[in-house]
Structure formats: structure tokens, C-alpha cells
């Protein structure tokens, strides 16, 4: 019979991504004994942090902006649903988290947008596919681990946490399974859940995130299974509203082709034009941008029935905008680009209802010219993105899919990452960080703040809360 070892440490961290590693490293700097438990066995275990584009921002504002303005921005993009304490913590400590990372050897460059003052170096964004080795996220995690090892901490690979253990109402460790060798148990003063979102778990995404998990694209590491969420819930933790994810609208061909993963996006094309269902009718406010529309696609009865529509002007101007734009890369890498000289012919080629599409474009164009986009159903906003009339042939259609990067909801925490109970108290001994947490993003408005700023700030604040005890 295989032995079941019991491991002991001051701080046990479940998950070796950015939030867990910052919490681990800062705790070790403070003299705590630290073990990080990573379920994947590979030396360079693949997780979202290793694949990240590596751009720090706060609600698409520079993290160096005045914290009061950043906190206001967070409340704006989340429709007022973010916890005030979490919003203020992220707004205040985003730059401090980056400075901590720099202090342990993480390098940054300026990103392509004005608000992107900090982007991991070397850049991870590549023309196609999952080319991450030796780039920003990979270098970051290897740097963190080297620094942790110097301080006596360690990552234990192939160790998956299964169930939290409690004594006298306090979380004091967990049990788990090793990839090789059977079970194990952990005794710890503090347990930190840092295993990311639940985006790759169909059981958890069906309902709050999508009507059909098979109809969405996993533009992520496919390792976020929500183990921590399930463990915390079983131990008595409160769970936030699980609706909402960060992601983009992409070519449907990305479901079969790695060349179209995780880029290119269709976001800026649809934000200037429109997106329709198989019935040829609009179903979302394109002016809210790609994250909003991706969420609207995912919850449709059939998430695979949507098509982005534009004309030659949009394809030429917005199709060439931003990092790795779809024009011309999408078609070069095998993505479907349908063209036609008339909307009727385009509808036939794309399998859309001809009369509905023509009527929708006509009404949309009239609203663009007349400044009455708010009267459309659904209304079309313009405060984020300008609406272009769809009138210059050839016309274009792009079969679309919602690409999911990470889920926004999760374990409810306060500003110091203490896991909360449904009664509003803290669950002693238990913390959660990064994309395993809820209370900041998501919910009814699917408000996107930024996965990296959330993860780095919560990781740092978690360690400081542990060290303060």
C-alpha cells in the first residue's frame, strides 16, 4: 500500500500561477515556510499565467493613474457591482504589485496602447498559436520559482488538492492526490487557493457562463477546472455571482486550428459593424466591445450560430487595427472570410436569413446616418466605439465563436483576500487570490477590470495579510 505523506508548512498555496507565486514569494520573504502545490507535473506547467499576453491595466486605464480615478473606473465598468473594498485595493496597489515584481527580477516594456505602461518582457504576443516558451509569462514564472527556492520555498508538481480540512472551524490544510504515488495531506497555518478560474470545467460553466460548453472556444491553458471553487464552497465559503468571463470574439475556425488561437480577434470589426444570429438579426450592443459581445454569444441557445458583418471600409480600417489584426492574417491562417458584392449574396453564402439581414443592415445604416442608434433593438451605443455604415462593397461575413480566457466570478473575498462566508464573516485560515476569486469583476454587467492587475494585487495583499498575523 502506498504511503500517504503528511506535509507541514506555514503557508500552503494551491496553484502555481502569478497570484499564487507572488503570495508564495512575499510570504517567504517574511520568513514563513511555503509550499506551492501545482497539479500539473511538467517542469513548465502550462497555465494561463504562462500563456498571458502580459499587459497590466485597470479597466483599460494606466495603473499609474490616481487611485481614486481607477476605483471610479472599476465601479463604472462593473455597473457598481464590485465590492468597494476590492475596487479600492486594486486601484491603489496595482502599481505597487508591479514594483514588487520588478524588485524580484521581472522585466517590463511599454505596451502598444497609451494605458499599457507595463507589459511583460520578452513579449508573449506572437503571430499565431501557443508560442510561449522563453517569453513573458514563462520567464516570469521561472523567475518567481528561482527566487522562491532561494528563500527555502518549493513548488511540488503533480500534487492536486482535493478537499480542505478544518479543525474547530478553522481551515488547517487539505488532502490531495499525487500524479505518482497516491494521496497526500497538508497541515498549514494558512491555506491560499490560487488555482485560477473554472473556464475549462463544463459542469461549472454550463448555466452562468454558457448554454453549451461545447460551443465556446477555450482561448486559455484549459487547466482552470474550478477545484478551489468547489473545495471552498464545500468548506462553507460564499461564492460570488458566477456570470461573466473575459475573452474575445474569434473566427469559428479557431475551434479546429491552433493557428487562429488565441489571435486574431474580430472585436474591432464587430464594434464598427454588426453581429447577427442565423436569423440575420442583431442580438447585442456591438458598441460595448468584444468582451461584452463574447458573453452575449456564449449564452445564446446555440453559441455557434453567430456571424460578424462588415463592409470594405470597416475591413480596411478596423480590420487592420490593434495587435495582430485579422486583415490579412485571418485568411492567411485558414480563417473563413466570406465576400460578396451584395448583401443578398452574402446572406446566401453565410447561411443567413436573406430578408432579415438586408432589413437589419438598412435599419442600422439609417440609424448611423441619422444619429438614432439608441432606438435600435437592441440599442447600439457609441461611447466606446464609433459605428460605421455598412455600405461599401464588397461586404464581408465572418463565422464567429466566443473565446473564453478566464471566468470572472469565484470565491468571495475581502480586500485582504480572506475568504468570506455567506454570513459576511471571514473563514479562518483560508485565503483566495487571482482568478479563483469573485467580487470584483463579472456578474450582471460582466464588467472587465483586468486579470493580471487583480491577480498580482490579491497575491501581494494575501501575503501581507498572512505576515500581519
Kinemage of the C-alpha trace (Angstrom):
@kinemage 1
@onewidth
@group {chain A} dominant
@subgroup {mainchain}
@vectorlist {calphas} color= white
{ca unk a 1} P 0.000 0.000 0.000
{ca unk a 2} L 1.399 3.389 -0.995
{ca unk a 3} L 2.238 5.703 1.869
{ca unk a 4} L 0.223 8.858 2.414
{ca unk a 5} L 2.713 11.525 3.478
{ca unk a 6} L 1.703 14.488 5.584
{ca unk a 7} L 3.471 17.719 4.685
{ca unk a 8} L 3.691 20.684 7.019
{ca unk a 9} L 4.311 24.370 6.336
{ca unk a 10} L 3.226 27.812 7.442
{ca unk a 11} L 1.650 28.737 4.102
{ca unk a 12} L 0.237 26.173 1.659
{ca unk a 13} L -0.656 27.587 -1.745
{ca unk a 14} L -2.848 25.705 -4.206
{ca unk a 15} L -1.777 26.710 -7.724
{ca unk a 16} L 1.453 27.992 -9.245
{ca unk a 17} L 0.247 30.855 -11.419
{ca unk a 18} L 1.069 34.523 -10.951
{ca unk a 19} L -1.179 35.176 -7.943
{ca unk a 20} L -0.049 32.058 -6.085
{ca unk a 21} L 3.611 32.686 -6.810
{ca unk a 22} L 3.500 36.319 -5.663
{ca unk a 23} L 1.755 35.218 -2.462
{ca unk a 24} L 4.356 32.478 -2.015
{ca unk a 25} L 7.375 34.660 -2.655
{ca unk a 26} L 6.248 37.558 -0.455
{ca unk a 27} L 5.331 35.138 2.369
{ca unk a 28} L 8.750 33.511 2.121
{ca unk a 29} L 10.420 36.914 2.205
{ca unk a 30} L 8.640 37.448 5.516
{ca unk a 31} L 10.144 34.307 6.991
{ca unk a 32} L 7.251 31.887 6.527
{ca unk a 33} L 7.804 28.338 5.309
{ca unk a 34} L 5.990 27.994 1.993
{ca unk a 35} L 4.924 25.123 -0.235
{ca unk a 36} L 3.168 25.620 -3.571
{ca unk a 37} L 1.071 22.702 -4.818
{ca unk a 38} L 0.736 22.546 -8.599
{ca unk a 39} L -1.443 19.800 -10.047
{ca unk a 40} L 0.427 19.647 -13.370
{ca unk a 41} L 3.594 17.550 -13.389
{ca unk a 42} L 5.512 19.269 -16.194
{ca unk a 43} L 8.525 21.372 -15.350
{ca unk a 44} L 6.997 24.271 -17.285
{ca unk a 45} L 3.425 23.508 -16.279
{ca unk a 46} L 1.021 25.247 -18.645
{ca unk a 47} L -1.378 27.690 -17.025
{ca unk a 48} L -2.943 30.988 -18.051
{ca unk a 49} L -0.096 32.887 -16.400
{ca unk a 50} L 2.448 31.188 -18.635
{ca unk a 51} L 0.414 31.993 -21.763
{ca unk a 52} L -0.546 35.547 -20.806
{ca unk a 53} L -0.091 38.497 -23.151
{ca unk a 54} L 1.291 40.167 -20.025
{ca unk a 55} L -0.307 43.621 -20.162
{ca unk a 56} L -1.138 45.363 -16.874
{ca unk a 57} L -4.042 47.798 -16.879
{ca unk a 58} L -7.014 48.631 -14.673
{ca unk a 59} L -10.252 48.821 -16.589
{ca unk a 60} L -8.181 49.843 -19.621
{ca unk a 61} L -6.605 52.713 -17.730
{ca unk a 62} L -2.933 53.088 -16.829
{ca unk a 63} L -2.276 51.569 -13.389
{ca unk a 64} L -0.205 54.689 -12.581
{ca unk a 65} L -3.398 56.794 -12.701
{ca unk a 66} L -4.654 58.362 -9.475
{ca unk a 67} L -6.183 55.549 -7.357
{ca unk a 68} L -9.436 57.447 -6.837
{ca unk a 69} L -9.928 57.668 -10.600
{ca unk a 70} L -9.080 53.988 -11.029
{ca unk a 71} L -11.541 52.979 -8.311
{ca unk a 72} L -14.213 55.072 -10.002
{ca unk a 73} L -13.391 53.358 -13.287
{ca unk a 74} L -13.759 49.911 -11.711
{ca unk a 75} L -17.179 50.786 -10.314
{ca unk a 76} L -18.182 52.194 -13.705
{ca unk a 77} L -17.218 49.158 -15.786
{ca unk a 78} L -18.779 46.740 -13.283
{ca unk a 79} L -22.039 48.646 -13.095
{ca unk a 80} L -21.431 49.359 -9.421
{ca unk a 81} L -21.417 45.662 -8.567
{ca unk a 82} L -17.778 45.374 -7.477
{ca unk a 83} L -17.073 45.241 -3.757
{ca unk a 84} L -15.928 48.712 -2.796
{ca unk a 85} L -13.041 47.419 -0.693
{ca unk a 86} L -11.752 45.229 -3.523
{ca unk a 87} L -12.084 48.024 -6.068
{ca unk a 88} L -10.110 50.414 -3.871
{ca unk a 89} L -7.436 47.800 -3.139
{ca unk a 90} L -6.842 47.014 -6.806
{ca unk a 91} L -6.884 50.699 -7.752
{ca unk a 92} L -4.369 51.586 -5.050
{ca unk a 93} L -1.999 48.637 -5.252
{ca unk a 94} L -1.711 47.836 -8.968
{ca unk a 95} L 1.456 49.856 -9.349
{ca unk a 96} L 2.794 48.596 -6.013
{ca unk a 97} L 2.361 44.991 -7.184
{ca unk a 98} L 4.302 45.741 -10.369
{ca unk a 99} L 7.079 47.366 -8.355
{ca unk a 100} L 7.260 44.255 -6.176
{ca unk a 101} L 7.593 42.111 -9.280
{ca unk a 102} L 10.356 44.341 -10.596
{ca unk a 103} L 12.162 44.024 -7.265
{ca unk a 104} L 12.483 40.258 -7.743
{ca unk a 105} L 13.675 40.462 -11.329
{ca unk a 106} L 10.580 40.657 -13.535
{ca unk a 107} L 11.132 42.876 -16.576
{ca unk a 108} L 8.578 45.047 -18.355
{ca unk a 109} L 8.350 47.106 -21.509
{ca unk a 110} L 5.673 49.573 -22.620
{ca unk a 111} L 2.723 48.039 -24.424
{ca unk a 112} L 1.238 49.290 -27.701
{ca unk a 113} L -1.614 51.317 -26.167
{ca unk a 114} L -1.292 54.513 -24.123
{ca unk a 115} L -2.699 52.851 -20.984
{ca unk a 116} L -0.327 49.874 -21.211
{ca unk a 117} L 2.717 51.182 -19.361
{ca unk a 118} L 3.719 47.713 -18.183
{ca unk a 119} L 3.936 44.677 -20.451
{ca unk a 120} L 5.963 41.573 -19.652
{ca unk a 121} L 9.262 41.225 -21.466
{ca unk a 122} L 10.037 39.468 -23.733
{ca unk a 123} L 6.534 39.952 -25.211
{ca unk a 124} L 4.309 36.880 -25.352
{ca unk a 125} L 2.084 38.106 -28.173
{ca unk a 126} L 3.087 36.159 -31.292
{ca unk a 127} L 1.630 35.866 -34.788
{ca unk a 128} L -0.128 32.556 -34.237
{ca unk a 129} L -0.513 29.570 -31.948
{ca unk a 130} L 0.746 28.915 -28.459
{ca unk a 131} L 4.313 30.155 -28.701
{ca unk a 132} L 5.084 30.971 -25.082
{ca unk a 133} L 8.410 29.329 -24.251
{ca unk a 134} L 11.085 31.837 -23.326
{ca unk a 135} L 8.586 34.692 -23.398
{ca unk a 136} L 6.981 36.951 -20.792
{ca unk a 137} L 4.775 34.644 -18.739
{ca unk a 138} L 7.154 31.713 -18.947
{ca unk a 139} L 10.134 33.825 -17.890
{ca unk a 140} L 8.055 35.404 -15.101
{ca unk a 141} L 7.072 32.085 -13.522
{ca unk a 142} L 10.590 30.670 -13.797
{ca unk a 143} L 11.978 33.820 -12.190
{ca unk a 144} L 9.467 33.604 -9.349
{ca unk a 145} L 10.332 29.958 -8.729
{ca unk a 146} L 14.076 30.605 -8.666
{ca unk a 147} L 13.584 33.378 -6.121
{ca unk a 148} L 11.259 31.203 -4.020
{ca unk a 149} L 13.802 28.390 -3.976
{ca unk a 150} L 16.469 30.790 -2.697
{ca unk a 151} L 14.235 31.558 0.274
{ca unk a 152} L 13.610 27.900 1.083
{ca unk a 153} L 10.194 27.619 -0.564
{ca unk a 154} L 9.298 24.957 -3.085
{ca unk a 155} L 6.816 24.036 -5.805
{ca unk a 156} L 5.552 20.467 -5.574
{ca unk a 157} L 4.427 19.473 -9.059
{ca unk a 158} L 1.905 16.735 -9.709
{ca unk a 159} L 0.078 17.479 -6.431
{ca unk a 160} L -3.647 18.142 -6.831
{ca unk a 161} L -5.649 19.438 -3.875
{ca unk a 162} L -8.971 17.654 -3.405
{ca unk a 163} L -10.565 18.658 -0.086
{ca unk a 164} L -9.917 21.280 2.571
{ca unk a 165} L -9.577 20.144 6.169
{ca unk a 166} L -10.943 22.094 9.137
{ca unk a 167} L -10.385 21.966 12.866
{ca unk a 168} L -12.552 23.936 15.300
{ca unk a 169} L -13.976 25.945 12.405
{ca unk a 170} L -10.574 26.872 11.002
{ca unk a 171} L -9.101 25.681 7.706
{ca unk a 172} L -5.846 23.973 8.640
{ca unk a 173} L -4.793 22.146 5.487
{ca unk a 174} L -6.091 19.870 2.768
{ca unk a 175} L -5.874 16.417 1.294
{ca unk a 176} L -4.997 15.590 -2.265
{ca unk a 177} L -3.739 13.173 -4.873
{ca unk a 178} L -0.277 12.912 -6.414
{ca unk a 179} L 0.185 12.200 -10.088
{ca unk a 180} L 2.568 9.443 -8.958
{ca unk a 181} L 2.353 7.820 -5.558
{ca unk a 182} L -1.207 8.171 -4.329
{ca unk a 183} L -2.612 10.532 -1.746
{ca unk a 184} L -1.084 13.169 0.495
{ca unk a 185} L -2.191 15.572 3.198
{ca unk a 186} L -1.055 19.013 4.250
{ca unk a 187} L -1.038 20.765 7.617
{ca unk a 188} L -0.697 24.543 7.348
{ca unk a 189} L -1.401 27.664 9.345
{ca unk a 190} L -2.696 29.421 6.219
{ca unk a 191} L -4.126 27.918 3.028
{ca unk a 192} L -4.293 30.002 -0.154
{ca unk a 193} L -6.467 28.969 -3.114
{ca unk a 194} L -4.792 30.224 -6.288
{ca unk a 195} L -5.839 27.717 -8.933
{ca unk a 196} L -7.425 30.169 -11.377
{ca unk a 197} L -10.901 30.239 -12.841
{ca unk a 198} L -13.299 27.447 -13.789
{ca unk a 199} L -13.423 28.189 -17.512
{ca unk a 200} L -12.393 24.677 -18.628
{ca unk a 201} L -14.957 22.823 -16.497
{ca unk a 202} L -18.187 22.221 -18.457
{ca unk a 203} L -20.010 21.262 -15.277
{ca unk a 204} L -19.404 24.707 -13.805
{ca unk a 205} L -19.609 26.881 -16.930
{ca unk a 206} L -22.926 25.464 -18.145
{ca unk a 207} L -25.517 27.977 -16.982
{ca unk a 208} L -23.734 31.024 -15.623
{ca unk a 209} L -21.216 31.298 -18.493
{ca unk a 210} L -22.687 29.483 -21.486
{ca unk a 211} L -25.675 27.497 -22.641
{ca unk a 212} L -23.367 24.953 -24.271
{ca unk a 213} L -19.744 24.482 -23.142
{ca unk a 214} L -19.010 22.700 -26.431
{ca unk a 215} L -19.943 25.860 -28.311
{ca unk a 216} L -17.236 28.112 -26.873
{ca unk a 217} L -13.507 28.346 -27.585
{ca unk a 218} L -11.058 27.763 -24.752
{ca unk a 219} L -8.541 30.509 -25.530
{ca unk a 220} L -6.671 29.579 -22.363
{ca unk a 221} L -4.465 26.838 -20.926
{ca unk a 222} L -7.501 24.543 -20.432
{ca unk a 223} L -6.324 23.810 -16.874
{ca unk a 224} L -8.768 26.016 -14.932
{ca unk a 225} L -11.201 23.426 -13.594
{ca unk a 226} L -12.507 25.251 -10.524
{ca unk a 227} L -11.165 22.749 -7.987
{ca unk a 228} L -10.569 25.545 -5.498
{ca unk a 229} L -14.066 26.902 -6.019
{ca unk a 230} L -15.595 23.524 -5.271
{ca unk a 231} L -13.379 22.940 -2.215
{ca unk a 232} L -14.113 26.368 -0.787
{ca unk a 233} L -17.848 26.005 -1.307
{ca unk a 234} L -17.798 22.646 0.460
{ca unk a 235} L -15.896 24.224 3.363
{ca unk a 236} L -18.544 26.917 3.801
{ca unk a 237} L -17.275 29.770 1.646
{ca unk a 238} L -19.504 32.307 -0.065
{ca unk a 239} L -19.433 32.298 -3.852
{ca unk a 240} L -19.944 35.404 -5.957
{ca unk a 241} L -22.198 35.737 -8.980
{ca unk a 242} L -20.532 33.353 -11.459
{ca unk a 243} L -21.753 35.075 -14.600
{ca unk a 244} L -19.220 36.676 -16.880
{ca unk a 245} L -15.857 35.899 -18.419
{ca unk a 246} L -13.020 37.767 -20.026
{ca unk a 247} L -12.491 36.792 -23.653
{ca unk a 248} L -12.820 37.872 -27.268
{ca unk a 249} L -14.848 37.139 -30.380
{ca unk a 250} L -12.807 35.000 -32.754
{ca unk a 251} L -13.076 33.101 -36.007
{ca unk a 252} L -15.067 29.906 -35.561
{ca unk a 253} L -12.249 28.072 -37.338
{ca unk a 254} L -10.168 28.549 -34.180
{ca unk a 255} L -12.089 25.591 -32.732
{ca unk a 256} L -10.136 23.380 -35.128
{ca unk a 257} L -6.984 25.362 -35.885
{ca unk a 258} L -4.247 26.334 -33.459
{ca unk a 259} L -3.041 28.899 -35.998
{ca unk a 260} L -6.050 31.036 -35.100
{ca unk a 261} L -5.536 30.697 -31.334
{ca unk a 262} L -5.527 32.940 -29.352
{ca unk a 263} L -5.429 35.604 -32.078
{ca unk a 264} L -6.771 37.167 -34.180
{ca unk a 265} L -9.841 38.853 -32.720
{ca unk a 266} L -12.931 40.030 -34.582
{ca unk a 267} L -13.639 42.551 -31.802
{ca unk a 268} L -12.818 45.748 -33.655
{ca unk a 269} L -14.642 44.680 -36.803
{ca unk a 270} L -17.881 43.930 -34.971
{ca unk a 271} L -17.510 47.071 -32.851
{ca unk a 272} L -17.644 49.123 -36.054
{ca unk a 273} L -20.195 46.929 -37.846
{ca unk a 274} L -22.587 44.322 -36.510
{ca unk a 275} L -23.022 40.762 -35.345
{ca unk a 276} L -26.082 38.666 -36.171
{ca unk a 277} L -27.524 35.245 -35.484
{ca unk a 278} L -28.534 32.695 -38.117
{ca unk a 279} L -31.820 34.573 -38.438
{ca unk a 280} L -29.877 37.589 -39.747
{ca unk a 281} L -30.843 39.731 -36.757
{ca unk a 282} L -28.665 41.637 -34.301
{ca unk a 283} L -28.725 40.415 -30.707
{ca unk a 284} L -26.158 42.530 -28.796
{ca unk a 285} L -24.851 46.069 -28.432
{ca unk a 286} L -21.725 45.885 -30.555
{ca unk a 287} L -20.602 49.265 -29.246
{ca unk a 288} L -19.814 47.699 -25.870
{ca unk a 289} L -16.910 45.811 -27.453
{ca unk a 290} L -15.636 42.288 -27.754
{ca unk a 291} L -15.823 41.157 -24.116
{ca unk a 292} L -19.482 42.152 -23.900
{ca unk a 293} L -20.364 40.548 -27.225
{ca unk a 294} L -18.427 37.347 -26.467
{ca unk a 295} L -20.506 36.950 -23.317
{ca unk a 296} L -23.701 37.584 -25.305
{ca unk a 297} L -22.688 34.902 -27.828
{ca unk a 298} L -21.867 32.307 -25.165
{ca unk a 299} L -25.314 32.388 -23.542
{ca unk a 300} L -27.277 32.097 -26.792
{ca unk a 301} L -29.257 28.866 -27.236
{ca unk a 302} L -26.786 27.983 -29.982
{ca unk a 303} L -23.461 29.784 -29.379
{ca unk a 304} L -22.254 28.685 -32.819
{ca unk a 305} L -24.887 30.490 -34.892
{ca unk a 306} L -23.348 33.965 -34.980
{ca unk a 307} L -21.678 35.913 -37.796
{ca unk a 308} L -19.830 39.237 -37.882
{ca unk a 309} L -20.871 41.517 -40.764
{ca unk a 310} L -18.961 44.463 -42.205
{ca unk a 311} L -18.095 46.217 -45.450
{ca unk a 312} L -14.873 47.068 -47.296
{ca unk a 313} L -14.251 50.253 -45.321
{ca unk a 314} L -14.518 48.502 -41.952
{ca unk a 315} L -12.358 45.604 -43.135
{ca unk a 316} L -9.711 48.040 -44.417
{ca unk a 317} L -9.754 50.384 -41.406
{ca unk a 318} L -10.804 48.368 -38.364
{ca unk a 319} L -9.639 45.039 -39.706
{ca unk a 320} L -6.063 46.329 -39.667
{ca unk a 321} L -6.284 47.905 -36.201
{ca unk a 322} L -4.599 46.718 -32.998
{ca unk a 323} L -2.094 43.948 -32.272
{ca unk a 324} L -2.010 41.139 -34.858
{ca unk a 325} L -5.133 42.333 -36.725
{ca unk a 326} L -7.331 39.953 -38.741
{ca unk a 327} L -6.693 41.711 -42.040
{ca unk a 328} L -4.879 39.907 -43.628
{ca unk a 329} L -3.777 37.318 -41.024
{ca unk a 330} L -7.159 35.654 -40.530
{ca unk a 331} L -7.471 34.416 -44.083
{ca unk a 332} L -3.759 33.654 -44.381
{ca unk a 333} L -4.057 31.287 -41.418
{ca unk a 334} L -7.130 29.465 -42.710
{ca unk a 335} L -9.938 31.509 -41.183
{ca unk a 336} L -13.183 31.801 -43.129
{ca unk a 337} L -13.673 35.170 -44.818
{ca unk a 338} L -16.824 35.356 -46.936
{ca unk a 339} L -17.161 38.144 -49.512
{ca unk a 340} L -19.987 39.220 -51.805
{ca unk a 341} L -20.916 42.221 -53.911
{ca unk a 342} L -24.426 42.366 -52.455
{ca unk a 343} L -25.884 41.731 -49.012
{ca unk a 344} L -28.299 39.216 -50.516
{ca unk a 345} L -25.459 37.156 -51.948
{ca unk a 346} L -23.510 37.481 -48.677
{ca unk a 347} L -26.501 36.174 -46.709
{ca unk a 348} L -26.732 33.170 -49.012
{ca unk a 349} L -23.014 32.432 -48.700
{ca unk a 350} L -23.101 32.726 -44.903
{ca unk a 351} L -26.314 30.727 -44.462
{ca unk a 352} L -28.209 33.700 -43.018
{ca unk a 353} L -31.818 34.738 -43.486
{ca unk a 354} L -31.580 36.980 -46.530
{ca unk a 355} L -34.552 39.284 -45.922
{ca unk a 356} L -33.707 39.784 -42.238
{ca unk a 357} L -30.062 40.613 -42.865
{ca unk a 358} L -30.885 43.150 -45.576
{ca unk a 359} L -33.516 44.769 -43.349
{ca unk a 360} L -31.164 44.851 -40.352
{ca unk a 361} L -28.365 46.498 -42.309
{ca unk a 362} L -30.774 49.019 -43.829
{ca unk a 363} L -32.164 49.992 -40.412
{ca unk a 364} L -28.689 50.114 -38.923
{ca unk a 365} L -27.345 52.333 -41.719
{ca unk a 366} L -30.272 54.717 -41.361
{ca unk a 367} L -29.620 54.933 -37.619
{ca unk a 368} L -25.908 55.614 -38.188
{ca unk a 369} L -26.657 58.442 -40.607
{ca unk a 370} L -29.496 59.840 -38.506
{ca unk a 371} L -27.767 59.571 -35.143
{ca unk a 372} L -30.549 57.341 -33.776
{ca unk a 373} L -28.603 54.190 -32.921
{ca unk a 374} L -30.104 54.206 -29.441
{ca unk a 375} L -33.533 53.493 -30.944
{ca unk a 376} L -32.420 50.195 -32.483
{ca unk a 377} L -33.342 46.931 -30.823
{ca unk a 378} L -31.016 46.153 -29.200
{ca unk a 379} L -29.746 49.705 -28.834
{ca unk a 380} L -26.297 50.428 -30.274
{ca unk a 381} L -24.015 52.585 -28.116
{ca unk a 382} L -21.148 54.701 -29.454
{ca unk a 383} L -19.360 55.972 -26.322
{ca unk a 384} L -16.650 53.285 -26.697
{ca unk a 385} L -16.585 52.606 -30.438
{ca unk a 386} L -17.784 54.541 -33.468
{ca unk a 387} L -20.419 52.849 -35.617
{ca unk a 388} L -19.700 52.715 -39.364
{ca unk a 389} L -22.393 52.381 -42.011
{ca unk a 390} L -22.215 49.057 -43.862
{ca unk a 391} L -22.495 50.284 -47.429
{ca unk a 392} L -19.289 49.833 -49.423
{ca unk a 393} L -18.981 46.591 -51.417
{ca unk a 394} L -17.631 44.041 -51.143
{ca unk a 395} L -19.440 43.013 -47.998
{ca unk a 396} L -17.877 40.571 -45.534
{ca unk a 397} L -19.087 37.825 -43.193
{ca unk a 398} L -17.033 36.017 -40.556
{ca unk a 399} L -18.456 32.962 -38.743
{ca unk a 400} L -17.739 33.677 -35.087
{ca unk a 401} L -17.175 31.958 -31.759
{ca unk a 402} L -16.884 33.247 -28.193
{ca unk a 403} L -13.323 32.753 -26.947
{ca unk a 404} L -13.071 32.373 -23.150
{ca unk a 405} L -9.851 33.347 -21.370
{ca unk a 406} L -10.886 33.276 -17.717
{ca unk a 407} L -14.063 33.314 -15.673
{ca unk a 408} L -14.675 36.418 -13.576
{ca unk a 409} L -16.709 35.011 -10.703
{ca unk a 410} L -15.488 32.766 -7.920
{ca unk a 411} L -14.720 32.553 -4.206
{ca unk a 412} L -15.864 35.718 -2.455
{ca unk a 413} L -13.018 37.546 -0.716
{ca unk a 414} L -12.442 40.855 1.022
{ca unk a 415} L -9.700 43.375 0.234
{ca unk a 416} L -7.141 41.308 2.185
{ca unk a 417} L -8.227 38.118 0.370
{ca unk a 418} L -9.814 36.489 3.420
{ca unk a 419} L -12.416 34.044 2.116
{ca unk a 420} L -15.883 35.146 3.138
{ca unk a 421} L -18.818 33.133 4.450
{ca unk a 422} L -22.434 33.668 3.385
{ca unk a 423} L -22.921 35.463 6.704
{ca unk a 424} L -20.267 38.042 5.810
{ca unk a 425} L -17.521 36.858 8.144
{ca unk a 426} L -14.080 35.534 7.240
{ca unk a 427} L -13.383 31.807 7.120
{ca unk a 428} L -10.347 31.474 9.430
{ca unk a 429} L -7.171 30.176 7.839
{ca unk a 430} L -8.403 30.378 4.245
{ca unk a 431} L -7.447 32.892 1.568
{ca unk a 432} L -8.109 33.069 -2.175
{ca unk a 433} L -6.321 35.082 -4.841
{ca unk a 434} L -6.300 35.800 -8.560
{ca unk a 435} L -8.910 34.431 -10.918
{ca unk a 436} L -10.144 31.956 -8.311
{ca unk a 437} L -11.799 34.922 -6.614
{ca unk a 438} L -15.049 36.768 -7.128
{ca unk a 439} L -16.424 40.097 -6.016
{ca unk a 440} L -14.503 42.402 -8.353
{ca unk a 441} L -15.436 41.535 -11.948
{ca unk a 442} L -18.295 39.786 -13.691
{ca unk a 443} L -21.876 39.491 -12.575
{ca unk a 444} L -24.821 41.004 -14.388
{ca unk a 445} L -22.697 43.584 -16.245
{ca unk a 446} L -19.754 41.237 -16.944
{ca unk a 447} L -17.518 44.167 -16.088
{ca unk a 448} L -13.893 43.501 -17.044
{ca unk a 449} L -11.207 45.078 -14.834
{ca unk a 450} L -8.078 43.062 -15.716
{ca unk a 451} L -6.928 39.586 -14.771
{ca unk a 452} L -3.275 40.482 -14.245
{ca unk a 453} L -3.836 43.502 -12.029
{ca unk a 454} L -6.372 41.537 -9.979
{ca unk a 455} L -4.043 38.556 -9.671
{ca unk a 456} L -0.897 40.482 -8.763
{ca unk a 457} L -2.622 42.739 -6.237
{ca unk a 458} L -4.511 39.945 -4.486
{ca unk a 459} L -1.386 37.786 -4.367
{ca unk a 460} L 0.602 40.573 -2.725
{ca unk a 461} L -2.143 41.611 -0.305
{ca unk a 462} L -2.736 37.992 0.677
{ca unk a 463} L 0.887 37.536 1.750
{ca unk a 464} L 0.843 40.812 3.650
{ca unk a 465} L -2.307 39.766 5.490
{ca unk a 466} L -0.665 36.452 6.419
{ca unk a 467} L 2.524 38.191 7.590
{ca unk a 468} L 0.490 40.616 9.707
{ca unk a 469} L -0.841 37.798 11.887
